[in-house]
Amino acid sequence: MEITVTLDVMLARRKMRSKELAAIVGITEQNISLLKSGKVKGIRFETLAKICAALDCQPGDILEARPTS
């Protein structure tokens, strides 16, 4: 099973840009970009909570478990 990040979908639904989310959460745009692309190995719960608060969503709305083939 692998975890994929669907942050880009939630950003589009909320009509928010990565730059705006980065400013609200207090991380760099580059880190948001890395999250969106799935190139990170982990995320702090504190950061995840801030992202969810900014996007008014639950962690399951931006993280998805998919079976590996």
NORTAFEN-V115470 format. One record per residue. N is the residue number from 1. RES is the residue in three letters. SS is DSSP state (@ for helix, = for strand, . for the rest). PHI is phi as a letter, one per 40 degrees, with the letter a starting at -180 (* if undefined). Layout:
n=[N,N]
res=[RES,RES]
ss=[SS,SS]
phi=[PHI,PHI]
//
This chain:
n=[1,2,3,4,5,6,7,8,9,10,11,12,13,14,15,16,17,18,19,20,21,22,23,24,25,26,27,28,29,30,31,32,33,34,35,36,37,38,39,40,41,42,43,44,45,46,47,48,49,50,51,52,53,54,55,56,57,58,59,60,61,62,63,64,65,66,67,68,69]
res=[MET,GLU,ILE,THR,VAL,THR,LEU,ASP,VAL,MET,LEU,ALA,ARG,ARG,LYS,MET,ARG,SER,LYS,GLU,LEU,ALA,ALA,ILE,VAL,GLY,ILE,THR,GLU,GLN,ASN,ILE,SER,LEU,LEU,LYS,SER,GLY,LYS,VAL,LYS,GLY,ILE,ARG,PHE,GLU,THR,LEU,ALA,LYS,ILE,CYS,ALA,ALA,LEU,ASP,CYS,GLN,PRO,GLY,ASP,ILE,LEU,GLU,ALA,ARG,PRO,THR,SER]
ss=[.,=,=,=,=,.,@,@,@,@,@,@,@,.,.,.,.,@,@,@,@,@,@,@,@,.,.,.,@,@,@,@,@,@,@,@,@,.,.,.,.,.,.,.,@,@,@,@,@,@,@,@,@,@,@,.,.,.,@,@,@,@,=,=,=,=,.,.,.]
phi=[*,b,b,b,b,b,c,c,c,c,c,c,c,c,f,b,c,d,c,c,c,d,c,c,c,g,b,c,c,c,c,c,c,c,c,c,c,g,c,b,c,a,a,c,c,c,c,c,c,c,c,c,c,c,c,f,a,b,d,c,c,b,b,b,c,b,c,c,c]
//
